[in-house]
Amino acid sequence: MKTKSFTCLVTIFFLVLSAAAFSQKTAALNAVLDKNSEFVFPQTADKISKALNVKTVFYEDANEEKYAKWPMKTGLELYCSLGKNNTVNEMFFTASDNKPLVIEGLPFGLILNKTSLQDSKNRFSKYHAKAQKLGTDSEFPGGSKLVFKKGKHYATLLFDSKNLLKLLGLTPELIDQAAN
């Protein structure tokens, strides 16, 4: 009888553990999105930090370009380059360390690691979204990139080889392929 109880407890423990590991998380971005679920530009690093209740991590690249990122408890990471007076005119959304977390609540109602390429093509066809395959030297070899312009910003969606959304970028101009 003790063996059955122990087996039952171990089974329940692993079920709870696996449910927590594979649960869907909400990005908690409402404070920086407008009523249409779009990121509000321009912003400042301080405003974003206060709205998200996350400390801004400032850093520089090899060219002394300034950047900021906001690693969130959900596993979502926002990052951007900074303009004059720490102005934010672009934003990138990805899972920290490319973890396979499902994170909803992104701009345009997108969900990391769940939204598919085909769904995105259909959803953004009215903005003349253009898809292209990513090369073997890209961050997501065998994946795809979908780009469209909405308002003053370009949206770039990167998908892995399974056609699941891995990164969303919002920029005022298209980023040159050579820069990636």
Secondary structure by P-SEA (a helix, b strand, c coil): caaaaaaaaaaaaaaaaaaaaabbbbccccccccccccccccccaaaaaaaacbbbbbbcccccbbbbbbbccccbbbbbbbccccccccccccccccccccccccccccccccccaaaaaaaacccbbbbbbbcccccccccbbbbbbcccbbbbbbbcccccccbbbbbccccccccc
